[in-house]
């Protein structure tokens, strides 16, 4: 039993509720849910991501792809730097139908969608080109 757990048990019941409420208010922020890079598990989730967001940045990767692994931390940083864009990623080996529909032939490939339409594409692990494409998509909102 941790110190925190023991401390909560000593408090009267009404105070427990107040403590939990104050922790929740400080620990969670509305924008956190949209930050980060979200894994897409199926074609339905992919289409939902496009319809639910104004700007979507798709990272088409493969688990065995070295450049995909190398650029992943930069993609995560960009997701925090551009909160107006929704960042998603698909494993081309898990969702070959989506990759084929988008014409993805090399990894990593980044496709930026704006209003459900393809806005830009960056093939390869090129952080500067990726950031440039994202900034152009976001600035035109």
VEXMI-318739 format. One record per residue: chain; residue number from 1; x, y, z of N, C-alpha, C in turn. Coordinates in nm, 4 decimals, always signed. Each point is the difference from the previous one (the first is absolute). Layout:
N
> A,NUM,X,Y,Z,X,Y,Z,X,Y,Z $
...
end
This chain:
141
> A,1,+0.0844,-0.1170,+0.0000,-0.0844,+0.1170,+0.0000,+0.0895,+0.1242,+0.0000 $
> A,2,-0.0244,+0.0896,-0.0935,+0.0833,+0.1191,-0.0112,-0.0416,+0.1061,+0.1011 $
> A,3,+0.0868,+0.0987,+0.0176,-0.0297,+0.1106,+0.0906,-0.1273,+0.0716,-0.0442 $
> A,4,-0.0132,+0.0223,-0.1304,-0.1162,+0.0707,-0.0522,-0.1284,-0.0749,+0.0323 $
> A,5,-0.0003,-0.1314,-0.0207,-0.1171,-0.0807,+0.0287,-0.0331,+0.0041,+0.1485 $
> A,6,+0.1003,-0.0133,+0.0850,-0.0240,+0.0053,+0.1449,-0.0556,+0.1362,+0.0396 $
> A,7,+0.0510,+0.1063,-0.0590,-0.0471,+0.1346,+0.0325,-0.1463,+0.0181,-0.0359 $
> A,8,-0.0386,-0.0525,-0.1147,-0.1394,+0.0129,-0.0407,-0.0924,-0.0781,+0.0913 $
> A,9,+0.0441,-0.1132,+0.0479,-0.0849,-0.0799,+0.0874,-0.0250,+0.0693,+0.1330 $
> A,10,+0.0886,+0.0833,+0.0450,-0.0159,+0.0707,+0.1275,-0.0948,+0.1183,-0.0114 $
> A,11,-0.0211,+0.0500,-0.1203,-0.0861,+0.1159,-0.0173,-0.1467,-0.0414,+0.0100 $
> A,12,-0.0850,+0.0882,+0.0508,-0.1436,-0.0296,+0.0015,-0.0517,-0.0119,-0.1435 $
> A,13,-0.1076,-0.0709,-0.0179,-0.0561,-0.0269,-0.1335,-0.0227,+0.1264,-0.0837 $
> A,14,-0.0638,+0.1053,+0.0527,-0.0219,+0.1179,-0.0861,+0.1294,+0.0595,-0.0535 $
> A,15,+0.1061,-0.0023,+0.0782,+0.1272,+0.0551,-0.0471,+0.0610,-0.0842,-0.1108 $
> A,16,-0.0236,-0.1302,+0.0018,+0.0502,-0.0843,-0.1080,-0.0516,+0.0492,-0.1347 $
> A,17,-0.1268,+0.0342,-0.0064,-0.0579,+0.0482,-0.1256,+0.0663,+0.1304,-0.0439 $
> A,18,+0.0216,+0.0895,+0.0923,+0.0623,+0.1281,-0.0327,+0.1425,-0.0217,-0.0502 $
> A,19,+0.0747,-0.0880,+0.0656,+0.1369,-0.0281,-0.0413,+0.0010,-0.0556,-0.1411 $
> A,20,-0.0856,-0.0972,-0.0300,-0.0022,-0.0578,-0.1330,-0.0415,+0.1020,-0.1052 $
> A,21,-0.0964,+0.0849,+0.0312,-0.0418,+0.1014,-0.0949,+0.1126,+0.0981,-0.0303 $
> A,22,+0.0704,+0.0444,+0.1020,+0.1064,+0.0968,-0.0246,+0.1143,-0.0622,-0.0785 $
> A,23,+0.0303,-0.1268,+0.0238,+0.1036,-0.0686,-0.0773,-0.0421,-0.0094,-0.1456 $
> A,24,-0.1235,-0.0378,-0.0251,-0.0479,-0.0130,-0.1374,+0.0037,+0.1324,-0.0741 $
> A,25,-0.0361,+0.1086,+0.0657,+0.0004,+0.1297,-0.0661,+0.1408,+0.0418,-0.0391 $
> A,26,+0.0986,-0.0320,+0.0812,+0.1370,+0.0396,-0.0303,+0.0680,-0.0951,-0.0967 $
> A,27,-0.0347,-0.1271,+0.0055,+0.0730,-0.0999,-0.0758,-0.0429,-0.0093,-0.1463 $
> A,28,-0.1195,+0.0446,-0.0315,-0.0496,-0.0186,-0.1355,-0.0335,+0.1324,-0.0649 $
> A,29,+0.0298,+0.0087,-0.1275,-0.0277,+0.1205,-0.0758,-0.0733,-0.0414,-0.1260 $
> A,30,-0.0920,+0.0803,-0.0451,-0.0816,-0.0364,-0.1150,+0.0818,-0.0280,-0.1248 $
> A,31,+0.1082,+0.0714,-0.0233,+0.0768,-0.0165,-0.1233,+0.0878,-0.1246,+0.0007 $
> A,32,+0.0201,-0.0620,+0.1150,+0.0867,-0.1175,+0.0066,-0.0535,-0.1139,-0.0860 $
> A,33,-0.1310,-0.0150,-0.0065,-0.0581,-0.1088,-0.0775,+0.0355,+0.0100,-0.1477 $
> A,34,+0.0209,+0.1192,-0.0504,+0.0287,+0.0181,-0.1417,+0.1498,-0.0022,-0.0298 $
> A,35,+0.0822,+0.0091,+0.1043,+0.1441,+0.0031,-0.0211,+0.0545,-0.1413,-0.0177 $
> A,36,+0.1158,-0.0081,-0.0625,+0.0629,-0.1295,-0.0201,-0.0365,-0.0577,-0.1351 $
> A,37,+0.0551,-0.1167,-0.0252,-0.0241,-0.0695,-0.1260,-0.0854,-0.1220,+0.0322 $
> A,38,-0.1135,-0.0102,-0.0658,-0.0974,-0.1046,+0.0293,+0.0126,-0.1148,-0.0993 $
> A,39,+0.0020,-0.1224,+0.0511,+0.0044,-0.1188,-0.0857,-0.1389,-0.0257,-0.0585 $
> A,40,-0.0041,-0.0297,-0.1268,-0.1253,-0.0321,-0.0671,-0.0032,-0.1505,-0.0215 $
> A,41,-0.1077,-0.0631,+0.0462,-0.0085,-0.1456,-0.0019,-0.0728,-0.0552,-0.1213 $
> A,42,-0.0869,+0.0817,-0.0628,-0.0767,-0.0516,-0.1138,-0.0415,+0.1146,-0.0922 $
> A,43,-0.0559,-0.0359,-0.1147,-0.0375,+0.0995,-0.1001,-0.1103,+0.0922,+0.0504 $
> A,44,-0.0894,-0.0510,+0.0829,-0.1083,+0.0816,+0.0554,+0.0563,+0.1104,+0.0889 $
> A,45,+0.0974,-0.0343,+0.0856,+0.0635,+0.1010,+0.0851,+0.0725,+0.1050,-0.0834 $
> A,46,+0.0604,-0.0438,-0.1089,+0.0695,+0.0929,-0.0896,-0.0980,+0.1004,-0.0591 $
> A,47,-0.1116,-0.0498,-0.0513,-0.0998,+0.0895,-0.0603,-0.0602,+0.0927,+0.1051 $
> A,48,-0.0193,-0.0490,+0.1216,-0.0518,+0.0845,+0.1086,+0.0978,+0.1117,+0.0336 $
> A,49,+0.1282,-0.0322,+0.0025,+0.1013,+0.1011,+0.0289,-0.0033,+0.1107,-0.1046 $
> A,50,-0.0223,-0.0365,-0.1246,-0.0058,+0.1005,-0.1067,-0.1239,+0.0878,+0.0122 $
> A,51,-0.1128,-0.0594,+0.0328,-0.1238,+0.0775,+0.0070,-0.0105,+0.0838,+0.1274 $
> A,52,+0.0654,-0.0438,+0.1070,-0.0122,+0.0686,+0.1295,+0.1004,+0.1131,+0.0208 $
> A,53,+0.0971,+0.0154,-0.0888,+0.1072,+0.0980,+0.0193,+0.0228,+0.0812,-0.1270 $
> A,54,+0.0341,+0.1279,+0.0176,+0.0224,+0.0882,-0.1153,+0.1312,-0.0312,-0.0706 $
> A,55,+0.1063,-0.0249,+0.0788,+0.1306,-0.0336,-0.0571,+0.0465,-0.1307,+0.0640 $
> A,56,+0.0337,-0.0965,-0.0834,+0.0466,-0.1304,+0.0473,+0.1367,-0.0268,-0.0628 $
> A,57,+0.0947,-0.0408,+0.0849,+0.1327,-0.0385,-0.0463,+0.0108,-0.1506,+0.0184 $
> A,58,+0.0115,-0.0718,-0.1107,+0.0084,-0.1459,+0.0026,+0.1446,-0.0437,-0.0163 $
> A,59,+0.0460,-0.0822,+0.0910,+0.1334,-0.0606,-0.0067,-0.0199,-0.1457,-0.0394 $
> A,60,+0.0352,-0.0343,-0.1230,-0.0074,-0.1385,-0.0469,+0.1372,-0.0623,+0.0231 $
> A,61,+0.0048,-0.0974,+0.0898,+0.1276,-0.0572,+0.0416,-0.0053,-0.1524,-0.0038 $
> A,62,+0.1153,-0.0607,+0.0234,+0.0102,-0.1445,+0.0175,+0.0900,-0.0245,+0.1211 $
> A,63,-0.0294,-0.1041,+0.0755,+0.0765,-0.0274,+0.1222,+0.1456,-0.0338,-0.0298 $
> A,64,+0.0268,-0.0525,-0.1183,+0.1354,-0.0398,-0.0370,+0.0793,+0.1130,-0.0665 $
> A,65,-0.0612,+0.1161,-0.0164,+0.0597,+0.1123,-0.0736,+0.0875,+0.0854,+0.0911 $
> A,66,+0.1307,+0.0020,-0.0264,+0.0946,+0.0785,+0.0796,-0.0264,+0.1501,-0.0037 $
> A,67,-0.0174,+0.0595,-0.1200,-0.0289,+0.1436,-0.0051,-0.1312,+0.0372,+0.0717 $
> A,68,-0.0971,-0.0915,-0.0003,-0.1263,+0.0253,+0.0715,+0.0262,+0.0143,+0.1493 $
> A,69,+0.0847,-0.0884,+0.0520,+0.0337,+0.0058,+0.1423,+0.0810,+0.1254,+0.0325 $
> A,70,+0.0859,+0.0401,-0.0929,+0.0856,+0.1168,+0.0231,-0.0798,+0.1297,+0.0052 $
> A,71,-0.1037,+0.0121,-0.0818,-0.0754,+0.1257,-0.0055,-0.1163,+0.0036,+0.0995 $
> A,72,-0.0328,-0.1115,+0.0611,-0.1140,-0.0064,+0.0930,+0.0066,+0.1041,+0.1122 $
> A,73,+0.1159,+0.0217,+0.0650,+0.0038,+0.1037,+0.1053,-0.0290,+0.1406,-0.0550 $
> A,74,+0.0433,+0.0289,-0.1205,-0.0263,+0.1311,-0.0606,-0.1487,+0.0161,-0.0300 $
> A,75,-0.0637,-0.1076,-0.0444,-0.1438,+0.0043,-0.0277,-0.0760,+0.0282,+0.1298 $
> A,76,+0.0430,-0.0621,+0.1067,-0.0618,+0.0242,+0.1304,+0.0167,+0.1461,+0.0426 $
> A,77,+0.1190,+0.0559,-0.0216,+0.0237,+0.1418,+0.0309,-0.0891,+0.0910,-0.0849 $
> A,78,-0.0144,-0.0340,-0.1258,-0.0841,+0.0803,-0.0886,-0.1466,-0.0055,+0.0426 $
> A,79,-0.0431,-0.1147,+0.0522,-0.1386,-0.0106,+0.0459,-0.0273,+0.0946,+0.1162 $
> A,80,+0.1017,+0.0257,+0.0805,-0.0148,+0.0944,+0.1104,+0.0145,+0.1445,-0.0479 $
> A,81,+0.0816,+0.0218,-0.1009,+0.0224,+0.1351,-0.0517,-0.1164,+0.0507,-0.0856 $
> A,82,-0.0777,-0.0917,-0.0579,-0.1124,+0.0365,-0.0860,-0.1293,-0.0637,+0.0519 $
> A,83,-0.0552,+0.0550,+0.1081,-0.1207,-0.0603,+0.0585,-0.1237,+0.0122,-0.0892 $
> A,84,+0.0022,+0.0861,-0.1009,-0.1139,+0.0126,-0.0914,-0.0099,-0.1200,-0.0941 $
> A,85,+0.1077,-0.0752,-0.0125,+0.0013,-0.1184,-0.0866,-0.0171,-0.1252,+0.0853 $
> A,86,-0.0668,-0.0982,-0.0567,-0.0206,-0.1293,+0.0665,+0.0982,-0.0994,-0.0630 $
> A,87,+0.0872,-0.0581,+0.0797,+0.1039,-0.0898,-0.0493,-0.0426,-0.1450,+0.0193 $
> A,88,+0.0047,-0.0759,-0.1090,-0.0338,-0.1421,+0.0057,+0.1099,-0.0785,-0.0701 $
> A,89,+0.0053,-0.1299,+0.0296,+0.0954,-0.0846,-0.0718,-0.0632,-0.1341,-0.0291 $
> A,90,+0.0396,-0.0554,-0.1130,-0.0463,-0.1333,-0.0374,+0.1215,-0.0869,-0.0319 $
> A,91,-0.0073,-0.1235,+0.0413,+0.1003,-0.0996,-0.0369,-0.0435,-0.0563,-0.1350 $
> A,92,+0.0800,+0.0209,-0.1029,-0.0380,-0.0424,-0.1351,-0.0146,-0.1514,-0.0113 $
> A,93,+0.0658,-0.0745,+0.0870,-0.0144,-0.1454,-0.0015,-0.1305,-0.0446,+0.0658 $
> A,94,-0.0523,+0.0815,+0.0904,-0.1260,-0.0316,+0.0685,-0.1218,+0.0503,-0.0769 $
> A,95,+0.0163,+0.1101,-0.0718,-0.1105,+0.0595,-0.0776,+0.0406,+0.0200,-0.1462 $
> A,96,+0.0273,-0.1104,-0.0703,+0.0458,+0.0141,-0.1386,-0.1041,+0.0631,-0.0917 $
> A,97,-0.1297,-0.0177,+0.0309,-0.1042,+0.0581,-0.0848,+0.0016,+0.1535,+0.0051 $
> A,98,+0.0261,+0.0560,+0.1175,+0.0092,+0.1465,+0.0117,+0.1257,+0.0500,-0.0713 $
> A,99,+0.1111,-0.0697,+0.0207,+0.1257,+0.0386,-0.0659,-0.0143,-0.0059,-0.1522 $
> A,100,-0.0650,-0.1031,-0.0487,-0.0190,-0.0141,-0.1443,-0.0925,+0.1094,-0.0535 $
> A,101,-0.1069,+0.0283,+0.0728,-0.0940,+0.1044,-0.0418,+0.0685,+0.1367,-0.0105 $
> A,102,+0.0971,+0.0247,+0.0880,+0.0725,+0.1268,+0.0002,+0.1209,-0.0006,-0.0933 $
> A,103,+0.0322,-0.1150,-0.0564,+0.1128,-0.0101,-0.0926,+0.1353,+0.0065,+0.0688 $
> A,104,+0.0054,-0.0498,+0.1220,+0.1257,+0.0040,+0.0756,+0.0884,-0.1154,-0.0446 $
> A,105,+0.1222,+0.0346,-0.0442,+0.0933,-0.1015,-0.0513,+0.1325,-0.0012,+0.0751 $
> A,106,+0.0240,+0.1021,+0.0828,+0.1257,+0.0095,+0.0742,-0.0316,+0.0431,+0.1425 $
> A,107,+0.0856,-0.0384,+0.0906,-0.0167,+0.0379,+0.1398,+0.1244,+0.0733,+0.0489 $
> A,108,-0.0196,+0.0997,+0.0831,-0.1301,+0.0550,+0.0382,-0.0547,+0.0928,-0.1083 $
> A,109,-0.1317,+0.0042,-0.0081,-0.0691,+0.0969,-0.0845,-0.0965,+0.0753,+0.0894 $
> A,110,+0.0028,+0.1306,-0.0103,-0.0890,+0.0855,+0.0773,-0.0983,+0.0644,-0.0959 $
> A,111,-0.1278,-0.0157,+0.0288,-0.1036,+0.0611,-0.0816,-0.0760,+0.0972,+0.0890 $
> A,112,-0.0093,+0.1243,-0.0451,-0.0732,+0.1021,+0.0747,-0.1336,+0.0217,-0.0701 $
> A,113,-0.1058,-0.0148,+0.0784,-0.1351,+0.0197,-0.0504,-0.0555,+0.1295,+0.0585 $
> A,114,-0.0748,+0.0679,-0.0817,-0.0669,+0.1218,+0.0457,-0.1442,-0.0075,-0.0498 $
> A,115,-0.0935,-0.0029,+0.0937,-0.1406,-0.0124,-0.0392,-0.0274,-0.1274,-0.0772 $
> A,116,+0.0584,-0.1090,+0.0411,-0.0148,-0.1339,-0.0589,+0.0656,-0.0151,-0.1377 $
> A,117,+0.0645,+0.1051,-0.0486,+0.0685,-0.0058,-0.1296,+0.1506,-0.0021,+0.0218 $
> A,118,+0.0692,-0.0705,-0.0874,+0.1460,-0.0058,+0.0070,+0.0572,+0.1382,-0.0299 $
> A,119,+0.0780,+0.0526,+0.0955,+0.0576,+0.1339,-0.0125,+0.1465,-0.0067,-0.0416 $
> A,120,+0.0754,-0.0933,+0.0596,+0.1433,-0.0128,-0.0291,+0.0458,-0.1412,+0.0327 $
> A,121,+0.1152,-0.0346,-0.0538,+0.0613,-0.1313,+0.0274,+0.1513,+0.0184,+0.0111 $
> A,122,+0.0561,-0.0644,+0.1006,+0.1455,+0.0021,+0.0195,+0.0450,-0.1452,+0.0066 $
> A,123,+0.0860,-0.0392,-0.0922,+0.0511,-0.1370,-0.0029,+0.1414,+0.0007,+0.0559 $
> A,124,+0.0231,-0.0868,+0.0986,+0.1312,-0.0100,+0.0621,+0.0056,+0.0730,+0.1330 $
> A,125,+0.1064,-0.0265,+0.0725,+0.0196,+0.0592,+0.1330,+0.0668,+0.1364,-0.0150 $
> A,126,-0.0799,+0.0990,-0.0392,+0.0500,+0.1351,-0.0229,-0.0732,+0.0952,+0.0944 $
> A,127,+0.0543,+0.0211,+0.1212,-0.0708,+0.0815,+0.0993,-0.0298,+0.1426,-0.0455 $
> A,128,+0.0917,+0.0629,-0.0719,-0.0208,+0.1383,-0.0446,-0.1161,+0.0088,-0.0986 $
> A,129,-0.0035,-0.0906,-0.0957,-0.1078,+0.0004,-0.0987,-0.1342,-0.0309,+0.0662 $
> A,130,+0.0010,-0.0907,+0.0968,-0.1225,-0.0347,+0.0710,-0.0536,+0.1199,+0.0775 $
> A,131,+0.0874,+0.0666,+0.0748,-0.0444,+0.1154,+0.0773,-0.0493,+0.1119,-0.0916 $
> A,132,+0.0660,+0.0197,-0.1115,-0.0419,+0.1024,-0.0953,-0.1406,-0.0294,-0.0521 $
> A,133,-0.0266,-0.1248,-0.0356,-0.1322,-0.0379,-0.0511,-0.1078,+0.0162,+0.1071 $
> A,134,+0.0309,-0.0383,+0.1230,-0.0970,+0.0132,+0.1096,-0.0296,+0.1470,+0.0270 $
> A,135,+0.1042,+0.0820,+0.0058,-0.0212,+0.1422,+0.0295,-0.0844,+0.0672,-0.1084 $
> A,136,+0.0198,-0.0377,-0.1254,-0.0812,+0.0564,-0.1085,-0.1462,-0.0429,+0.0124 $
> A,137,-0.0231,-0.1251,+0.0359,-0.1380,-0.0494,+0.0159,-0.0702,+0.0696,+0.1159 $
> A,138,+0.0715,+0.0208,+0.1086,-0.0595,+0.0597,+0.1194,-0.0200,+0.1502,-0.0165 $
> A,139,+0.0922,+0.0678,-0.0670,-0.0106,+0.1461,-0.0121,-0.1156,+0.0424,-0.0878 $
> A,140,-0.0457,-0.0865,-0.0852,-0.1093,+0.0330,-0.0915,-0.1370,-0.0342,+0.0577 $
> A,141,-0.0079,-0.0295,+0.1278,-0.1298,-0.0342,+0.0612,-0.0923,+0.1182,+0.0054 $
end
